[in-house]
Amino acid sequence: MVDRSKRWREFASERASPEETPRRALIVGCASCVWDDVRAAFDLCNYHAIYCVKQMGIHWPGKFEVFVTLHPEAMDSYEHQRKVLGFPDGYQIVAPPAKELGMHGEKGNIARRVSYLWPNSDGSSSASSGIYGAKIALDDGFERAVLAGVPMTPEGGHFLPETKSVTGGTRGKVWTGCGAFEIGFNNALPYLMNRVKSMSGRTQKVLGAPTKEWLA
């Protein structure tokens, strides 16, 4: 379900003051819990930047800073869908270097290239698009990153379960590909701990839940 209420339009463009520290980023994923997670995240604080992952970049009703993707080949369609909905632009699309993505790596209107690989990576394992969003935010200098809609559990599903994935399958209410990111997530953990926290799911259990004190 996509929440397009007036309240989202009102707060989605609010940002923390540049003078506030630590610098905070909100990473908005695509799990079915995303809207509840975002509401809870904004109850804690405002953020200096918002990073929208995959289809969330289509449906986020306000401005945001970074459109995160591991699939550049989908971005022309995603941008068109956002434009049809009448939502603002002004974001940067960020994807990994073409050499990390294979045959589709050169596609899309990509503003920046940031590797999805962590320093201890085996050279091939992604930690998921949501965790990639957190990596970009940390590489961009943010001291705190909050994951919303990135539980990384099979039952987490997708906020648009009836739509098609980039491989052509229906996304469904269960994330069947969750296990494929286990190695990448474990590789990322040493770099995420105490810098990234989560609003839900396994990522919250492992990384912890954000608090007002941690964000202040």
Secondary structure, 3 states (H helix, E strand, C coil): CCCCCHHHHHHCCCCCCCCCCCCEEEEECCCCCHHHHHHHHHHHCCCCEEEEECCHHHHCCCCCCEEECCCHHHHHHHHHHHHHHCCCCCCEEEECCHHHCHHHCCCCCCCEECCCCCCCCCCCCCCCHHHHHHHHHHHCCCCEEEEECCCCCHHHCCCCCCCECCCCCECCCCCCCHHHHHHHHHHHHHHHCCCEEECCHHHHHHHCCCCHHHHC
